[in-house]
Amino acid sequence: MRWFPLLFVALTFSSLAFSAPKDEETLKPLLEKGLITQFADQLSTAKDKAGDQATGLITQAMNLLGVPYRRGGNSEASGFDCSGFVRYLYENSVGQLLPRRAEEQARSTEVIDRSELKPGDLVFFNTMKRAFSHVGIYVGDGKFIHSPRVGKAVKVEDMRDAYWQKRFNGARRVPLETKNTPP
């Protein structure tokens, strides 16, 4: 029955228009993290509701599930804090550099209504008795991915949970920079 997980992964990824890894050794980290079975719905939602850039961003974010929280962290190797996670993903998936701190990220992005959220948008929370003290990336279906706190790791959570509902500060969209072409 070793072929079943590999077949499931290949079918899941191909249906999401991603290139599936070809060997079981490459798939092992994804299976160990539970990415395939646990988050196939979020990836599918992101693909359906977002453009290619947002889909790539969400895919890269899902590949970072399980990376430990580290205060001031901004890399996969050392771990992430919340704003370092967001900054890393935007820089490495869309090539856009965001400010380092969550409140600066909130100030530098476009305010949107919660009802307008699309995969790839930023969601902010008051988790430290100050506005915009925590940030994550919306993945669709009321869920977001973030690097939560010391002792935890990058994970997906539901914004409709009472804890997050009570602390929700707002949603923002990162204006995508367009490359100017010379006349």
C-alpha positions as CSV (number, residue, x, y, z in Angstrom):
1,M,0.0,0.0,0.0
2,R,3.0,2.3,-0.3
3,W,1.8,3.5,-3.7
4,F,-1.5,4.8,-2.4
5,P,-0.2,8.0,-0.6
6,L,2.0,8.7,-3.7
7,L,-1.0,8.4,-6.0
8,F,-3.2,10.5,-3.8
9,V,-0.5,13.2,-3.6
10,A,0.0,13.2,-7.4
11,L,-3.7,13.4,-8.1
12,T,-4.2,16.2,-5.5
13,F,-1.3,18.3,-6.8
14,S,-2.1,17.7,-10.5
15,S,-5.7,18.7,-9.9
16,L,-4.5,21.9,-8.3
17,A,-2.2,22.7,-11.3
18,F,1.0,22.2,-9.4
19,S,3.8,20.0,-10.5
20,A,3.8,17.0,-8.2
21,P,7.1,15.7,-6.9
22,K,7.9,12.4,-8.6
23,D,9.5,10.3,-5.9
24,E,8.4,9.2,-2.4
25,E,11.5,10.7,-0.7
26,T,10.6,14.2,-2.0
27,L,7.0,13.7,-0.8
28,K,8.0,12.5,2.6
29,P,8.2,16.0,4.3
30,L,4.8,16.9,2.8
31,L,3.2,13.7,4.1
32,E,4.9,14.1,7.5
33,K,3.5,17.6,7.9
34,G,0.1,16.4,6.8
35,L,0.0,19.0,4.1
36,I,-1.6,16.9,1.5
37,T,-4.6,15.6,3.4
38,Q,-5.0,18.5,5.8
39,F,-4.8,21.5,3.5
40,A,-5.9,20.3,0.0
41,D,-9.1,22.3,0.5
42,Q,-7.3,25.5,1.3
43,L,-5.0,25.1,-1.7
44,S,-8.0,24.4,-3.9
45,T,-9.9,27.4,-2.6
46,A,-6.8,29.6,-3.2
47,K,-6.5,28.4,-6.7
48,D,-10.1,29.0,-7.5
49,K,-10.3,32.5,-6.0
50,A,-6.8,33.9,-6.6
51,G,-4.5,34.7,-9.4
52,D,-1.3,32.8,-10.1
53,Q,0.8,35.0,-7.7
54,A,-1.5,34.4,-4.8
55,T,-1.7,30.7,-5.5
56,G,2.1,30.6,-5.6
57,L,2.3,32.6,-2.3
58,I,-0.2,30.2,-0.6
59,T,1.6,27.2,-1.9
60,Q,4.9,28.4,-0.5
61,A,3.3,29.3,2.8
62,M,1.9,25.8,3.1
63,N,5.4,24.4,2.4
64,L,6.5,26.2,5.6
65,L,4.0,24.6,7.9
66,G,5.8,23.3,11.0
67,V,8.7,25.8,10.8
68,P,9.1,27.0,14.5
69,Y,8.3,30.4,15.8
70,R,11.3,32.5,16.6
71,R,11.1,36.1,17.8
72,G,12.7,38.3,15.2
73,G,13.0,35.3,12.9
74,N,12.8,35.8,9.2
75,S,14.0,32.6,7.5
76,E,13.0,29.0,7.1
77,A,16.3,27.9,8.6
78,S,16.1,30.1,11.8
79,G,12.3,30.2,12.2
80,F,9.8,33.1,11.8
81,D,7.9,35.5,13.9
82,C,4.6,36.6,12.4
83,S,5.7,39.6,10.4
84,G,9.0,38.0,9.3
85,F,6.9,35.1,7.9
86,V,4.7,37.5,5.9
87,R,7.7,39.5,4.7
88,Y,9.6,36.4,3.7
89,L,6.7,35.0,1.7
90,Y,6.0,38.2,-0.2
91,E,9.6,38.8,-1.0
92,N,10.3,35.2,-2.1
93,S,7.0,34.5,-4.0
94,V,6.1,37.8,-5.6
95,G,9.4,39.7,-5.2
96,Q,7.8,42.4,-3.2
97,L,9.5,43.7,0.0
98,L,7.2,44.6,2.8
99,P,8.2,46.5,6.0
100,R,9.5,44.3,8.9
101,R,6.9,45.0,11.6
102,A,3.2,44.0,11.6
103,E,2.0,47.6,12.3
104,E,4.2,48.9,9.5
105,Q,2.8,46.3,7.1
106,A,-0.7,47.4,8.1
107,R,0.2,51.1,7.3
108,S,1.8,50.3,4.0
109,T,-1.0,48.2,2.5
110,E,-4.6,49.0,1.3
111,V,-7.4,48.7,3.7
112,I,-10.1,46.3,2.6
113,D,-13.3,45.0,4.2
114,R,-13.3,41.6,5.8
115,S,-16.0,40.6,3.2
116,E,-13.5,41.4,0.4
117,L,-10.8,39.0,1.6
118,K,-9.0,36.9,-1.1
119,P,-6.2,34.4,-0.7
120,G,-2.9,36.3,-0.2
121,D,-4.5,39.2,1.6
122,L,-3.1,40.1,5.1
123,V,-5.2,39.8,8.2
124,F,-4.3,41.6,11.4
125,F,-5.0,40.9,15.1
126,N,-4.6,42.6,18.4
127,T,-2.8,39.9,20.4
128,M,-0.6,42.2,22.6
129,K,-3.1,44.9,23.8
130,R,-2.2,47.0,20.8
131,A,-3.6,47.3,17.3
132,F,-1.9,45.4,14.5
133,S,0.4,43.4,16.8
134,H,-0.1,40.1,14.8
135,V,-0.3,39.4,11.1
136,G,-1.1,36.4,9.0
137,I,-2.0,35.6,5.4
138,Y,-5.5,34.7,4.4
139,V,-5.8,31.4,2.6
140,G,-9.5,31.3,1.9
141,D,-12.6,29.7,3.5
142,G,-12.2,31.8,6.7
143,K,-8.7,30.5,7.4
144,F,-5.3,32.1,7.6
145,I,-1.7,30.9,7.9
146,H,0.7,32.5,10.4
147,S,3.6,32.0,12.8
148,P,1.7,32.2,16.1
149,R,4.0,32.5,19.2
150,V,6.9,31.0,21.2
151,G,6.6,27.2,21.4
152,K,4.4,26.9,18.3
153,A,5.1,26.6,14.6
154,V,3.7,28.0,11.3
155,K,0.1,26.7,11.1
156,V,-3.3,27.4,9.6
157,E,-6.1,28.6,11.9
158,D,-9.8,29.6,11.5
159,M,-10.5,33.3,11.8
160,R,-14.0,32.4,13.0
161,D,-12.7,30.9,16.2
162,A,-13.7,33.0,19.2
163,Y,-10.1,33.9,20.0
164,W,-9.4,35.3,16.6
165,Q,-12.8,36.9,16.1
166,K,-12.4,38.9,19.3
167,R,-8.9,40.2,18.3
168,F,-9.4,40.8,14.6
169,N,-8.1,44.3,13.6
170,G,-8.6,44.4,9.9
171,A,-7.7,43.2,6.5
172,R,-5.3,44.6,4.0
173,R,-4.3,44.0,0.4
174,V,-0.8,44.3,-0.7
175,P,-0.8,46.5,-3.8
176,L,1.2,44.6,-6.4
177,E,3.9,46.6,-7.9
178,T,3.8,46.8,-11.7
179,K,6.9,47.0,-13.7
180,N,7.1,50.1,-15.8
181,T,8.2,49.4,-19.4
182,P,10.2,52.1,-21.1
183,P,8.3,54.0,-23.8
